[in-house]
Amino acid sequence: NAGVTQTPKFQVLKTGQSMTLQCAQDMNHEYMSWYRQDPGMGLRLIHYSVGAGITDQGEVPNGYNVSRSTTEDFPLRLLSAAPSQTSVYFCASSYGDRGEQETQYFGPGTRLLVL
Amino acid sequence: AQKITQTQPGMFVQEKEAVTLDCTYDTSDPSYGLFWYKQPSSGEMIFLIYQGSYDQQNATEGRYSLNFQKARKSANLVISASQLGDSAMYFCAMREGQNDYKLSFGAGTTVTVRA
């Protein structure tokens, strides 16, 4: 298993540009989510999905869009990049049916710099 | 209000000694899970240990143990016999509810192990 993969590893954008951060998992996990990590603030949830075709907003969804057309993929779209979106982005996944024992596994992260 | 509080921004520990990382949480849900993740300088998020709200015993995983004090709402991570490879950022996280897998993270604690 490759686990959770993310591409690209690093990206530089100009303000106003759009891009898609890719996330894929090969563990047949139903639950997938996107977090952003900023210094001194830990990780904050952007969007999440409990299965194909179902998505919902997290704590900081503004400026981001997601879709879940397959179980494996959960791309994150930046509609019009802003310097405030400079961050490290993590995708995570889990089975979605383990109740209290549910443990999320994280991808390697994408470093995004918006100029 | 912060759901997870980690009050120690950084800590130094001598190799082979034990270190305790503090984590307090805030929730009114009777069912919740507490997690610790390690983030080395390479950036990936590594799952370390889990404690469920109904667990009667403290969780242990190798050199990691969780000091769970439910009445105090604390879930401190203890790393015994510290190794140089333990130098990293450590995050405490909480999931609330039986079937809600969203995680709330603390700001993290940086641990530096000295030889």
Interface residues (C-beta under 8 A of the other chain):
Chain A: Y31 S33 Y35 G40 M41 G42 L43 R44 L45 Y48 V50 G58 V88 F90 A92 S94 G96 G99 E100 Q101 E102 T103 Q104 Y105 F106 P108 G109
Chain B: I4 S31 G33 F35 Y37 G43 E44 M45 F47 Y50 G52 S53 Y54 F91 A93 R95 Q98 N99 Y101 K102 L103 S104 F105 G106 A107 G108
